[in-house]
Amino acid sequence: MPEPDIDVFDALRAAPAQIDLTPGVPDLTAFPRAAWLKAERAVLDHLSPTSFGYGDPSGTPELRLAVARWLARYRGVQVDPTEVIVVAGVAQALSLIAQLLMADGIHELAVEDPGSLGSRQHLEGLGLRTPPIPVDADGVRVDELRRSGARAVLLTPAHQFPTGVVLDGERRRALIQWATETGGLIVEDDYDAEHRYDRPPVPALRAMLADHVIYAGSVSKLLAPALRIGWMVPPPAYRDRLIAAKRLADLGNAALPQLVLAHLMESGDLERQLRYARRRHRRRRDAMIDAIGNHLPTATIHGAAAGLHLTITFPTGTVDDVTLATQALVEGIKTHPLCWHTQIPHPPGLVLGYAARTPTAITEAVATIAAVLRRTPAPTSSPARPDA
């Protein structure tokens, strides 16, 4: 099947819509402007002139310390601040990792399937192949990973995108065995890890397998993607090379936003923002579940216990999800068809973000999708994924 064009997400963002259910977007109206301004003033009041010069390409010491403490508190990852590398979001982390892999003669990074189209496009644009590894109700199929012969894999184990599956204990043990026996490398994108509602937190893989995991996270889902602040924690064997690649990429991220974020983390303001966001997201998640139950009774819901989105699937052969998403957009509702995020056959579905919309808007959007579905004929044959 042809892949969507590389600019598909830019085109979707630019398309007008009444209600945007794009996944992966937090509630941007809830950005803590007052807390950010207060922290910025506090930082500027005590900032020395030398702090405005070129700094450590790994990031400011203040943010690296704050991230190390945050990871210990929320993700069970015990690291020294010197192990943290500040990056411009997980996207830059993947770029740096891709350079490292290709320098080592590794030209493919296996990915989950279903799995993020955006990550796959990014990696392929950097020159890596992305062989798909199936995901089921327990997470990535480690047996299939072994059969693939891949030497490295990108995973979202805490809240798999887009299915919402949590990598279970047996699969984690199998993954550890794969990595230790083969020398395999795991790139852990800790996607949506802090946003959970109906289940306890699960530790990051990095906490269990430090020598084989490059851990990556960001504030894109905690605060806003526009900040472009993230971090990675590589194994010791990779750290110096990744720092060197970061230095050559940009000499380091802007220092002032790093210092402001560190202040928010250390003051407790970011933790308070997370608790506030969880309450809002839970109400919106509940509204979406209720609306799907009322208006889309044939849909199966996946990944409701955590995150900023739900995935719904329909019985195979009942709908072409690209057609459904396209017609929904005509009616003013933005979604992702599930097939965008798959390389191997999978039931049709939609990926629906709820964090950025009110319960009333969510209910209206799901009702509109249901109305579109009722008047959309079932495909007469297995649909091919068209170019977007």
N, C-alpha and C positions, 0 to 999 in steps of 0.2 A: 504494500500500500504506500502511496506517496505520503511523505511527511508534510505537515503544515510548514509554510514558509518561515524563514528565520524571524521575520518581522511580525508574526501573527499576534504576539502580545501587545506590541506597539499599536497595531491596527485595532485590536479589541479595546485597548484603553482609550483610543481616540474616538471610537464609535459612540454616538449619543445613546443614552439609555435613561429610563425613568428610575430603575432600581438595579443597582450593580451588585450581583452576587459572585463576583470574581473571588476565587479562593486565595488565601494567603495574605489578605489585607486586614490589619487590625482596625479598631475604631479610631480613625485619625482625628475625629472631633474630640476625643478624650485625651489628646496629647497634653501632658502636664505643663502648660505654658508658664504658669506662675512659678512652679517649682524650678523649671529650667532657667527662667530669668533670675530667680533668687540665687541659684547655684552659680550662674554665670557671673553675677556681680560679686559673689563671695570669692570666686576664683580670681577674677581680675583685680580685686582689692589686694590680694596677696601674691600676685604673680610677679616674679623678678624679670628684669629686662632680658636676661639671658634665655628665659623660657620662650621668647619670641624667635629665637634662632633655630637652626637645624638641630634636630634631636635624634634620639635613637630610632632607627628604622623599625625596631620591634615594637615601638609604642612608648608612651610616657610611663615612667615607673609607677605613677599614681594609678593609672587605669589597669596596668598589669597586676598590681596588688589587689585592686578592687575586684577584678575578674577572678583572680585566684580564690579570693574569699567567697565570691558568689558561687563559683563552681563547687566549692567544698560544702557550702550551705544547702544548695538546691540540687546538685547533680551528683553528689557523692564522689567527686573527683578531687583528690588531694594533689595539688601541684604547687611548686615554688613559682613565685611571680616571674622569675627569669625564664620559665618554660613557656610563658604566654607570648604569642605574637599577635599584635593588633593589626587587623586587615580591614579593607573597605568592604565588609560584608562577606558572606560565604562565597559569593561569586569570585571575589579576588582570591580567596583561599583555594578554590578549585583551579584557578589559573596558575597559581604558584605550584600547586601539587602536580598539575599536568606537566609543567616544565621539568620537575624532578623525575617523574615517571619516565618521560621520553628520554631524558638524559641517561637513565638506567636501562634503556632498551625495552621499556614496557610501553606498548602502543595501544593498549586497551584498558579501560576501567569498566568492569561489569557494573550494571545498574539493576535496580529492582524493576519488576514489571508486574502490575502497573507501577510507574515511577514518573518523576517530574520531567515533563517535556522540556521545561526551561533549562534544567541542569543538563539534560542530554544534549540539547542544542549547543549549550556553552562548551561542553567537553568536546563535542564533535567539531565545533568551530576552532578549537585549539589543536585539532589533529588526532584526537584519541578516538578509537572505536569504542562503542558502548554496547557490548553484548547483553541481552536481557536475561535476568534470572527470575523465575516466577516467584510470586508472593502468594501465600495462602493465609488461612485464618490464624496461623501461628507465626507468621512473618516470612522472611526470605527462606527459600528452599535451599538449605546448605548442601543437600545431596546434589542438586542441580548445579550449584556453584562449583563443587568438586568436579563434576563431569565436564564443566565448561573449560577447565584448565586455566581459568583466569588467575592472574597473580595479584590482582587488586580489585576491590569492590567498593562502591559507594552505597551507603545504607542510611536510612532514617529510622533507627530501631525504636526510639521512644514514642513516636507517633508517625507511622509510615505514611508518606504521601503517595497517592491520594486515599488509600484504603482506611487509614487510621488504625491499622493493626499494630499492636505492641509485640515486639520480638519476645517470645516466651522463653522460659528458663531452659528447656531442652534444646531449643535452637541456639540459644546463647552458648551453651556448653559445646554444641557441635561446631559453632563458629570459632570458638576458642581453639578447639582441636584442629580445625582446618588451618587456622593461622599459624599455630605453633608447629604443626607437622610440615606445612608447605612453605613457611616463611612469608605467607600472604599478608598483604597490607589492607587494612580496613580504613576507609575514609568515613568518619561518622558525622553526618550532618544532624545535629541535635534539634531537628525541626519541631517547633511547637512544644518543646518539652515542658515549659513552665505552665502551659494552659491546659489544666486538667480539671475535671468536674466530678466524675463518678468513680474514680479509681485512685489508689495511692500512687505516688511517684515511683518510677523504675530507675535504677541507677544507670548512668551512662556506661556504654561499653568501655570507654577509656578508663573507668575505675577498675575494670576487671582485667584489662589486657594492655597495659601501658606501652609495651614495646612493639605492638603491632597496630596501634590505632592512632590515626591523625584525627583529633577531635576538632570540630568547627561549630561555632555558634555566632549569634548576632543579636542586635536589638531591633531588627526589622519587624519582628512580631511582638516584641515587648513594648516598643515605643513608636517607631516609624521607619519605614524603609529609606526615606530621604536622608537620614543621618549617615548612612553608609559606614557604620561602625560594627565590626565583628571581631572575632578572635579565633585563633587556632592554637592547639596544644599538640605538637608533634612528638613522636618518640625521640629520645636523645640522638639517635643515629641520623635523623633528618633535620634537626633543629638549625644547625649552622648553615646548611645549604638553603633552607627556606628563608632564613634571615637575609642571606646574600641575595636571593632572588627578589625579596621584598625591597631591599636597598636599591637594586637596579631598576625596579618597577617604578618607584615614586619617592624614594628617600624617606618614606614614612607618611602616615596619615596626619591630617591637620591636628595640631596639639590642643587647641582650645576646646573643641567639642569632646575630645578624650578626657580632658580635665573636668569638664562639666559633668560628663557621664560618671566619672569616678566619684565626684562629690555626691551625685544622686544615689549611687550605690552605697557609699559609706554612711550617708546620713539617714538611710532608711526610706528615702522618698521613692526610690524605684520599687522597693518591696511594697510600699503602700499603693503605688500605682498598679502593681500586679494584682493585688487583692481587689482593688476597685474594678479593674478590667475583668477579672474572673467573674465577678457578680453580674456585670453587664452582659458578658458573653454567655453565661449560663442561661439567662433569661431569653436571649436571642436564640440560642441553641434549642431551648425547650419550645419556643414558638415555631421554629422550623420543623421539629419533630412532629408537633401537633398538626401543623399545616400539611405535612406530607401524609400523615395518617388519614386526614380528612379528605384530601384532594387527590392523592396519588396512591391509592390502596394497593396497587400491584407492584409498587416500588419497594425494594429492600434497602434499608438504611445501613451504612457502614461507618464506623469510626465516630460514634456519637459521644464517647466517654471523655474526649479531650480535643484540643485543637481549636481552629478557627473556621473549620468547614466540615461539611458532611459529604459523603459520596452516596449516591443512590444508583442502583442498577435495576434494569427491567429484564423480564424473561427474554432469552435469546430469540431473535427473529421478530420481535414485536415492534421495534422502532429502530430507525437510524439516528444515532445520537447527534451526529453533525447536523442533520436536517432539523432535529428537535431544537438544538441550541440556536441554529440560524433563524428559525421561525420565532423562537422566543425573543431573540434580539430585535426582530421586526416589531414585536409587540412591546419592546422597551425593557426587556429583562436580559441582563448579561450573565452567562454561565460558561463553564468549560464542558465540552463533550468529553466523556471519559476516554474515548478512543485516542484523543490527542496524547494521552499519557501512557499509551500501550504500544508495544512492538509485536506482541503475539496475540492471538485471538482471545477475546474477553467479552462477556456480556455487555450490551450497551448500557450507558448510564450518563449521569451528569455529576459534576463536582461543584458544590454549592457553598459559597462562603456566606457566613452569617454575622461575623463580628462587626462589620461596618454598617449594618442596617438595623432599623428599629423593628420590634416585633410586628407592628402593624404593616410595615413595608414588606417584611419577610412573608407574612401571610398572603398579602396581595400578590407577591411575585410567584409563590408556589401555586396559587389559584390560577394565575395566568398561564404558567407552564402546563398545568393540567388541562386547561382549555385548549392550548395548542396541541397537546398530545392527543386529545380526543378527535381532532380534525386532521391529524397527520396520518396518512395511510401507512400500514406496515410495509417494510421493504419486500420486494418480490424475490430478491436474492440477497446473498451476503453482500452488504454494502462495502464499497471501497472507500477508503478515507481520501477525500479530494484534497487538492492543494488549497490552503486557506488564503 
